[in-house]
């Protein structure tokens, strides 16, 4: 026979219609002989009803609803304008053709200068990408199956490399999304870990330790025989290390030391 | 310039812009029908109504941006709630979730707490008192740690199943069940001073 404290969870699940048959029988047997737990169930049921009733009394402020409706209307207007006055239609405006030719020339010259620019640093771009993710400026599609996410990401770069996978479940962080980011001429696989702790974004790409920003601080881990490079910007921290021909950068608002300890304790690799 | 391709549920490379041709208006209207629900949940997550408004606005913006990734026919309310929670965890939660539940329970016998609120069906007078209790519940919910509050918000308020709540919170179903049980007990503890005044325990 179960003790009273052991049936608490069963009472909760019973009130939510989430018990299986065996659990139901176990609970029924206990309730038949325990007045205290019957009363506990009545009380919990009433609390549940009260919580639900409290919730229903709250409605979104009218001003908020209007703001969101307005924002949606703006989106629709922008989308419609784009479809009705697209680039092709714009080109048909006779007067704009010379301007378009000039613009093309300027674009061509600018491209030449751009190509001569030094390679964009992936590490600093990773910090910026993480910041955008946190601010919601990057739209994310959530992915429920981590293996499939990894497969899709690998496939997206022709299986030339696979994203470094981390088991962060101890921190209640799970890979929920991923995408390919083009940084300079490099394809970078980005995996987003979210959950109960500050989000972590993992960037994987073909590179060397020379991809660490010049400002990065280097740590040598004698046990792992690995160099770790730590760098930060605006409260966002990153740690870079190399595994074979792949560079992995972890970015988060977590302290650099915490990110480092995650890397040292990581238990799963792609 | 960086270019970003997002992964859709069904496969590779569904960008936000590609999805614009989908039934935008219907989708937006469906999002609006969930506004009260989102606001209620947000109000219990953050510190004040202003932050709740920010959360809901951001949730709606993200939902519209990611419309292409929503599978028509699946649970939009759960999908929106998951977006809300993801935003909350990234922007607000931080270190608040580390408060130990033991500090709140401090050895009180849970059965006593339940008994204080148990009894026969409440009288009309008791129902008036129960409305006051509703307000107290709102306050008490703020006092309990986020990890125990979340299942209460989702299951009791949002009327999600354990499986749906688990998906929203990215945790196992068993965790939802145990935390919900614990959460309701914590809530009782927070309300213990008030429960004696209600009609429930006469």
Interface residues (C-beta under 8 A of the other chain):
Chain A: X4 X5 X8 X9 X11 X12 X13 X16 X18 X36 X37 X39 X40 X42 X43 X44 X46 X47 X48 X50 X51 X52 X53 X54 X55 X57 X58 X59 X60 X61 X64 X65 X67 X68 X69 X71 X72 X75 X76 X79 X125 X129 X133 X134 X136 X138 X139 X140 X141 X142 X143 X144 X149 X152 X153 X155 X156 X172 X174 X176 X177 X178 X179 X180 X181 X182 X183 X194 X195 X196 X198 X199
Chain B: X2 X3 X4 X5 X6 X7 X8 X9 X11 X12 X13 X14 X16 X20 X24 X25 X28 X31 X32 X35 X36 X38 X39 X40 X43 X49 X53 X56 X57 X58 X60 X61 X62 X64 X65 X66 X68 X69 X82 X86 X87 X89 X90 X91 X93 X94 X97 X110 X111 X114 X115 X116 X117 X118 X119 X122 X130 X133 X134 X135 X137 X138 X147 X152 X155 X156 X157 X159 X161 X162 X167 X170 X171 X177 X178 X180 X181 X184 X185 X187 X188 X200
